[in-house]
Amino acid sequence: MRSAFTGALLIAGCAVASCGGDGNRADVSGRVTVVYDSTIKPKDRPATAVIRKSRVLEQVAGWVNQSVALPHDLAVRVTDKVPPGVTDAVTQPDGRTIFVPPAFLTQIQGVLGTVVKTVERPALFPEASFNADDLTALSTQFIFGHEMGHALQRQLLLRNLGLEEDAADGFASFYTVNEVGPGPSLAAAILFDELAREEGKLTLEGLSSDHPVTQQRVFNFLCYLEGSAPKKFYGPLVGAGYLPKTRAPLCPQAWAMLDYGWWTQLKPYYSRAFKEQGDEAQENAHHQLIAEMKAFEKEIDKIRSGQ
Ligand SMILES: [Zn+2]
């Protein structure tokens, strides 16, 4: 009843006034397109084919196209023709182009090829997907989610209260946990864990990077996933020893903050088609955050005293 009345008011307002704002913006919104270059080097064709077939990039792009009214087009280019010095997935400063170099996909596939031969599969990760190709597709979806986080922040000039890299990782968790499931977070954790092993000892450059150190990102990915559904994930992630017990009590509230944070950040830019669904998601996330803060308050003395 209430929402119908609000809708009528909006339509009436539109008929007599200039009809600016959300309606027009949604009509002229930018589109995300994913383009695979036709001249990819033979050595990078297998990994590129895995990503292309999986359609993981198109899934992320599709969600943004459906949900957000971007001010500008966003071209996602899987190509060797990248700006100087680019060796991994990057977002241009204006947020209008994301480059995904095929050699970067080959590198991911190679690292994950080592993982499946040398690392014991976490029981939570499905056996049928524990192969280099599926892990490559799922972890690339998470990494692309990170780049999409940058693109959204830059195109929409979102307010950041911390480092942009943290917010980009946060968007990857927010999008994949809500829209895809646990696969991308788990695959990204598996990939980054191996990358951290290969990086070896922490360096001054690693510690001073605008990204958290690699191993820390693994625990952040797992923390958000666990916090999104502790009943489901506490056993396989914390009980099984992948996410330390010292971190786990913070994760439900951390996830609730992230989820509410991104819905709220995107709310002014929802597409017209998404507005009702997005408003509801933001409201639910608000209630969830309040509930998690109350639950956290009850446990804080125990948590601080180490249980
Ligand atoms: Zn980044």
Residues whose N, C-alpha, C, O or C-beta is under 5 A from the ligand:
A	BS01	ZN	E165 A168
